[in-house]
Amino acid sequence: MRLKLRTLNVAIGVFCVGFSALASGAETDYPSRPIRLIVPYAPGGSTDQVARQYAELLRRELKQTVLIENKPGASTNIGNKMVADAEADGYTLLYATGQVVQSFVFGPFPAIDPKAALEPVSLILTSPQMIAAGKDQKISSPEELIAAAKANPKGVSIATAGLQLYVSVLQSGAGIELLHVPYKGGAPAVTDTIGGRTSLVMGQPPVLMPFFKKGLLKPVAMLSKEPFAGLPDVRTFAQAGVSNVNLVTWNAVFAPKGTPASVIKRLSQATQVALADPALQKLSSEGLMVQASTPAQLAERVDSELELWKGQAKRSPELMQSR
């Protein structure tokens, strides 16, 4: 009996060593088959376009096919959950935006917990939110905006393409009340501000900058803490003394929770090389700041965003969607 047990233990030990070697080899050979990059937005939008450029550069670096799959819906929850539920082997990745954090806090529910369900790979880009006004508006700086809003609460209107959460942060941080006018897209929001039907419009630099060049809109303020290199003369709310407003949109890549560390490292390193390509770096001149990060740095950003939005949910519970 002892001999049989000893033989069994040896056999189990050999199997475990062999299995470990196979698993290690599989990770070392990564990627050995095509990778799916899930984009939780419809084809053709700005996020989808950047994701496709990134996928092509990642393919070149990894020497493996990277397939884009658009899975829009439920404020990105459909695509996010698909990746969260996928095999944690590095062959299904998520091209996410900050919406993955906002949906977890505000809904629609059910939404995935980005910390519990996803493994950070790398930041892709950031883009500050900013405010512009029609050329005939008297508001031209954050100080003037604050003064006008305090003198006439809800008398200053601001158009956005569904950026109610950002408007709420601005109002809480600056201690002002604006009249938010939501639109289904950025184009009508800009058009109505140019036409004087709304006082201000909030959006990202790539959307608003072409109208500055045509003289149809004028920049008022950046909503990031740091000045924006593409518009260095535009003041931030931080420079106006409002230090708790820092609204920056971001894109990043995640893998399912539990993806092997060696695979995450390979993806992160490949992403750093991909983002250094001039094809993506030229986006910086358009207001999209391309920048890679370590997985740890991306995890810190998620933590910071969770703190921001959970705090805002407490201050503005009316923004919460029903569960």
Secondary structure, DSSP 4 states (H G I P E B T S, - for coil): -HHHHHHHHHHHHHHHHHHHHHHHHHHHT--SS-EEEEESS-TTSHHHHHHHHHHHHHHHHHTS-EEEEE---GGGHHHHHHHHTS-SSSSEEEEEETHHHHHHHH-SSS---HHHHEEEEEEEEEEE-EEEEETT-S--SHHHHHHHHHHSTT-SEEEESS-HHHHHHHHHHHT---EEEE-SSHHHHHHHHHTTSSSEEEE-HHHHHHHHHTTSEEEEEE-SSSPPTTSTTSPBTTTTT-TT---EEEEEEEEETT--HHHHHHHHHHHHHHHTSHHHHGGGGGT-EE----HHHHHHHHHHHHHHHHHHHHH-GGGPPP-
